[in-house]
Amino acid sequence: MSIGVQLDRVRSGVGAVVLVEGEPGMGKTRLLAEADRVARRLAFRVGVGAAEPGAAVVELAPLMTALFEGPHPLLERSALRELRSLPEQRYWLLQDLQMLLERAALDAPLVISLDDLQWADSGTAAALLAMPARLVDLPVAWILAFRPGQGLPQMLSAIEHLGDSGAERIVLGPLDDAAAAHVAEDLIDAEPDEALLELVKG
């Protein structure tokens, strides 16, 4: 099943989770960007966030970026002032975020796109463990990209739980010869030589 099919399902009113797994350079970020573009064309509101190296010390950083940043944030920035910010209040913070997302999803279907989760913090892992299941009856799609086997134990556990709960998993690997030739031709608008093919194949 493709991301496009999942987005169609979400538009009908049910939640979905797509896990995008691949080593560095396999095209995870590009795939998420294309999924975001398709979602916007289908009248989804899209929130985009990414964890960064060393960001595991910042509670919920990629999720908060996806929800409250960008030119058209999924949630009102004014709501941030009312949210509980202390780590020991995480349970209530996630409850607050869930309530805000429920309201937002009643207005339009949502995509929450999170990249590089191998660098995410335990708070983000806790959110992904709980929120997709709690919002499953609403049009909210979670598209989550990560490197296999990397990250905090809590994040690895959350990803495993999502997979066991029915999330679609897309595993990106090296291109075969035909796919590499096609990509190379698109890039240079001519037939590629062997050196370029090897470069594209990674």
N, C-alpha and C positions, 0 to 999 in steps of 0.2 A: 504494500500500500504506500502511495506517495504522500508527501507533505500536502500537495494540492487536494488529495482525497480527504485527508484529515481535516483540512480547513473547511471543505464542504460539509463534513459532518458537524464541525463546530458551529457553522452558520445555522444548522438545524436546531441548535440549542443544547448540545452536550459538550462537555469538556474533553480535551485530548492532550496527551503528552507525547512528544517526539524526542527521542534521544539520538544525538548525532555524535558518533564516536570515531576518532581517527588520530593518527599520529600527526606531529607538526608538519605543515605543508601539504596536507591531504585535501584541503579545500573546505574545511568546516566553516570558517568565517564567510567564505564566498557563498556557500550553500545557505547559511542563515540570512545573509543579505538578500539573496534571491527570494527566499521564502517570505521575508519581510515585504519585499516589493510586491509579490503576488498577493499577500494578505491585504496590503493597502488598496490594491486594485479591486479587491473583493469587499471593500468598505469596512475592513477591520481597523480598529485602533491598535497601533503597535508600539510597545515599549521595548527598548533595547538596552541591555547592560552587559558588561563583561568584567570578570575578575582580572586582577593584575598580579604579577609576582609580588609577594610580600603583602598582599591585600587581605590575607586571612586574619589579620589583627583588627580589621575594620568590620564591625558587625553589620551584616546584611548589605554590604556595599553594592554588589552587582544588582541585586533585586531592587534596592531603593533607587538606583540610577534608572533602571528600566521603568519604574513606576512614576517617578517624579521629575525626571529630566527630559531634555529634548524640546523641540519646538512645539509639540502638541502632547504634553504629558498625559499619561493614562489617568492619573489622580491629581487632584488639586494640590498645588504646593502649600496652600494655606493649611491643609490638613496635617502637614508635617509638624507644625507647632503643637498640635494637640496629641501627637503620638507619644507613647512612652518610650524613652530613649535609653534607660539604664539596662545593662545586660540581664540583671535579675528580673526585669519586667518583660523579658522576651515573649513569654506565653501571651501576655496581654497585648503586646505590640502586634504579634501575628494575628490575634483576634481582631484588632483594629484594622489591620491591612486587609484581612479577609472581608470584613464588612464593607470597606471602601470599594474593594474589587467587585463585590456582589452588586453594589449600586451601579458602578460603572458598566458592568456587563449587561445590565438591564437596558442601557441606552444603545449599546453597539457591541458586537463581538470583539474580543480582545485577543491579541497575541503578546505573550511575554517571552522575549527572546534573550537567552542568557548564554554567553560564550565564555570559553576558557574556565570552566567550573573546576578544573583541577587546582586552581589557585584560590577558590572561594573559601569563606570562613564557615565555622560550624553553625552560625545563625542562618546563613543561606541554606545550608544542608537541612536544618530543622524546618525551614519554611517549605522547602521542596518535599520534605517527608510528609507534611501535613496539608498544605494548601491545595495542591491539585486534586486530592481526594475530596476535600471539603467543598470545592467549587465544581465538582464533576457534573452537576446538573445545570450548569450555566455555560454560555458560549465563551469559554476561555481556553486558548491553546497555549501550551508551554512548549517552547522549542529550546532544547538544552544541549549545548555542545561541550565536549570535554575530551581529554586524552585518556586512553584506556589505562586503568590501573594506577593512575596518579591522583594525588590529592589527600586531604584529611580522611581518616577512617569514617568520620560521620558523613562526608560527601559520598564516598564510595558505597556506604551502606544505603544512603538515600537513593542513589542511582540504581543500585541492585533492587531496592524495594519498588521503585517505579517500573523497572523492567518486569519484575514478577507480577505487578499489578496490571499489566496489559499495555504499557507504553510501547509505541512503535520504536524499534531500534534500527537506525541506519548506520552501517559500518562503512566508512570510507577507506579505501585501500589504494595502492598504486594503480595507475592506469595501465590497461593492456595496450598492445601495439596499435590496434585500430583506433582506440579512444585517444591515445597520445597523438597520433597523426592528425586526427580531426581537430583537436585543440590547437596543435601547432599551426595547421593550415588557417584556422580562424585568426590566430595571432599575427601571422605574417602575410596572410592572403596569398600564399604560394605553397608549393609542395616543399615540405621541410627536408633537410638533409639528416643523416644519422646522428650527428652531434646534437642537433636541436631536439630530435626525438628523445634521445637519452636524457636531456635536460628536463623536458616536459614530463617524462615518466617518473622523474625524481629518483 
